[in-house]
Each structure stands twice: as structure tokens, then as C-alpha cells.
Amino acid sequence: MQTFSRQLRRWAVLTAICLMTFVNSGCTLTGGFISVLTEYVLFWEVAPPLPVSAWQSQQIEDELWALERDRVTILDPIEGENAPTFCQDPPSDDEVMRALPDSPAGGFAFLMETHRNNVRIVKELIVDRLDEPRVYPLVGPARLKHCHYKCTVYYDKVMRSYWPIPFTHNDQTQEVVYIDKDYLIRVAGPPTY
């Protein structure tokens, strides 16, 4: 029991000495950081910038992309009896690359890396069709416009390893992806006079 009280007294004295020297040494490590932080917040009226890792940034970007992908485009009625209706826009290169079944991301650095080089994308419109009007929930009477694309991706698949046996393998690859870009066109009711 005597050793515990002796150790406790020793630690108390050591802590008191450290606190006195830290406060009187002119070091404003914690106080200076907090004061600079509060001045920043008061001046700019926003929170200070925080570092975000690349993984977190990619996760946020993927979530926003998924939200944007799941939206259904609803267009206003097209005036005129024989008004042209055509597919709005082909899929972007980003949509095509994300739709590829085999992602080269991942692997182990220096052990086995896969890259896609010299990517060329060919987009062909396969289906351009307009359905009959029907009532859709939360939209009302509308027609569904079908736009189906066949996207052929040509690229050089490079597989590289540095250990245990260094090698590089180039393979000219071709993959086909089918992407649907459907949207709704509202149907105008009869003209009221």
C-alpha cells in the first residue's frame, strides 16, 4: 500500500511540474489552434475545411451518380400532330464505362494491376420507339419513349505484375454493353376553348 501512495505522489508532482512548465513556456499549441479555428469560423461564417480521403470522395461520387441514374426524365407535351420525337442523347462515356461488367479497379499494387488503355467507344441506336399513351402514377397520362443503345468498347487491356516474376501482358479487348435510356413524354389533353 505504501508503494501505491508513493507512486501516486510521484505522478502528482510530475504532472504538476509538466503543467506549470507547459503553461509558462509560451507554448500555445492547443490554445493557439483553438483560437485560430474560432477566428476562421467567425470570419468566414462556415466550418473549416476538413480533409477527405480519396475513398470517401469516390463513395460520395458513386452515390450521387446512382441517384442521377435512377431518375426518370419527364418531358412536356410535344405540340403538333406529327411533331418529331427522337432519342434525346446517347449514353455518356462515363455511363458506358461504369456499365462494363469487369472493372479494372482494385487488385494489389505491384502484385497484379489491370488497366484499360486506348479506349474507343462506338454507340449505335438500336431501338427508337414510342409507346401508346397510358397513365403513370405521379406523372399522369404520358407516353414512354424507348431508346436502346448498343455500345461497343474497344480497348487494350494491360495486365502488369512486378513481383515475384515481372511481366506485362497486352490484350486487345472488345466488349459490348446494352444501355436503355427511356423517358416519359406527357400527353396533352384536348384543347379547351
Secondary structure by P-SEA (a helix, b strand, c coil): caaaaaaaaaaaaaaaaaaaaaaaccccaaaaaaaaaaaaaaacccccbbbbcaaaaaaaaaaaaaaaaabbbbbcccccccccccccccccaaaaaaaccccccccccccbbbbbcbbbbbbbbcccccccccccccccbbbbbbbbbbbbbbbbbbbbbcccccbbbbbbbbbbbbbbbbbbbbbbccccc
